[in-house]
């Protein structure tokens, strides 16, 4: 399985996406196009949604989700994948995040991965008081869980 993934990744990043299985070549219908090759590949990396939910339990002190979600210290996270950064009505975003959204930052799996690894390194001047998730698997599982939030 690992060797198939490595081969698929090499073909994908070298421009041979026609050789990939349809699951890797076809982006998620919930993600607006265009998306980068990195994002398309990340959409299909297996994740542990239950582990992602456990990790998200550490986020609920600042973020809310679900049908009756409200902005808290952080914005609502429903439908974050594919959302323009800084775009939830009624939330007081940092100037840096608003500017990034106006400049085209959309929360794709790849961008969220970079942000969650180190929010301040990804976007200096943001208001998120979180050091980051250093474990790649935890970030992928959390992003997999975030995809389920509606």
C-alpha positions in Angstrom: 0.0 0.0 0.0 2.8 2.4 0.9 4.7 1.8 -2.3 1.5 2.4 -4.3 1.0 5.7 -2.5 4.6 6.7 -3.2 4.3 5.8 -6.9 1.0 7.6 -7.2 2.5 10.7 -5.5 5.5 10.7 -7.8 3.3 10.3 -10.9 1.0 13.0 -9.6 3.7 15.6 -8.9 5.5 14.8 -12.1 2.4 15.6 -14.2 1.3 12.1 -15.0 -2.1 12.4 -13.3 -3.8 10.6 -16.1 -2.0 7.4 -14.9 -3.4 7.8 -11.4 -6.5 5.9 -10.2 -9.7 8.0 -10.5 -9.9 8.3 -6.7 -6.6 10.3 -6.7 -7.2 12.2 -9.9 -10.8 13.3 -9.1 -11.0 16.1 -6.5 -13.6 16.1 -3.7 -16.9 17.6 -5.0 -17.2 19.7 -1.8 -13.9 21.5 -2.6 -14.2 24.4 -5.1 -11.9 24.2 -8.1 -9.2 25.0 -8.9 -7.1 23.2 -6.3 -3.5 22.4 -6.3 -2.1 18.9 -7.0 -1.0 18.8 -3.3 -4.5 19.5 -2.2 -6.0 16.9 -4.5 -3.5 14.3 -3.2 -4.2 15.2 0.5 -7.9 14.7 -0.1 -7.4 11.0 -0.5 -5.0 10.2 2.2 -6.7 7.8 4.7 -7.6 9.5 8.0 -8.9 8.2 11.3 -12.1 10.3 11.8 -12.5 9.1 15.4 -9.0 10.1 16.3 -9.7 13.5 14.6 -12.7 13.9 16.8 -10.6 13.2 19.9 -8.0 15.8 18.8 -10.9 18.3 18.0 -12.0 18.0 21.6 -9.0 20.2 22.4 -10.3 22.8 20.0 -13.8 23.2 21.5 -12.7 25.7 24.1 -12.3 28.2 21.3 -14.2 26.8 18.3 -17.8 25.6 17.9 -19.4 23.5 15.2 -22.7 22.0 14.3 -26.1 23.4 13.3 -26.4 25.8 16.3 -22.7 26.8 16.3 -21.7 30.2 17.5 -18.5 32.2 17.2 -16.4 32.0 20.4 -12.8 33.0 20.9 -12.3 31.4 17.5 -14.7 31.3 14.5 -17.2 28.5 13.7 -15.5 25.6 11.9 -18.5 24.3 9.9 -17.6 23.9 6.3 -14.1 25.2 6.8 -12.7 23.1 3.9 -13.1 25.2 0.8 -13.9 28.4 2.7 -12.2 31.7 2.1 -10.1 32.7 5.1 -11.6 35.4 7.3 -15.1 35.1 5.9 -17.4 34.1 8.7 -19.9 36.9 9.3 -19.8 38.4 12.8 -16.4 37.1 13.8 -13.6 39.6 14.6 -10.7 38.2 12.6 -7.2 39.5 12.8 -6.2 42.0 10.1 -3.6 39.4 8.8 -6.3 36.8 8.3 -8.7 39.2 6.6 -6.0 40.4 4.3 -5.0 36.8 3.5 -8.6 36.0 2.6 -8.8 39.1 0.4 -5.6 37.9 -1.3 -7.2 34.5 -2.1 -6.4 32.2 0.8 -8.9 29.4 0.8 -8.8 26.7 3.5 -7.8 23.6 1.6 -6.6 20.4 3.3 -3.0 21.3 2.3 -3.3 24.9 3.6 -5.0 23.8 6.8 -2.2 21.2 7.3 0.5 24.0 7.1 -1.6 26.3 9.4 -2.2 23.6 12.0 1.4 22.7 12.1 2.4 26.2 13.2 -0.3 28.9 12.9 2.1 31.8 13.5 4.7 30.5 11.0 1.9 30.1 8.4 0.4 33.5 9.0 2.1 35.9 11.3 -0.2 38.3 13.1 -3.2 35.9 13.4 -5.0 35.7 16.7 -4.9 31.9 17.2 -3.2 31.3 20.5 -2.1 27.8 19.5 1.4 26.5 19.2 0.5 23.9 16.6 0.1 20.2 16.0 3.6 18.8 15.2 2.4 15.2 14.5 1.6 14.9 10.8 -0.9 12.0 11.4 -2.8 14.0 14.0 -3.1 16.9 11.6 -4.4 14.7 8.9 -6.9 13.0 11.2 -8.0 16.4 12.5 -8.5 17.7 8.9 -10.4 14.5 8.0 -12.7 15.3 11.0 -13.0 18.9 10.0 -14.3 17.8 6.6 -17.3 16.2 8.4 -18.4 19.5 10.2 -21.5 20.9 8.5 
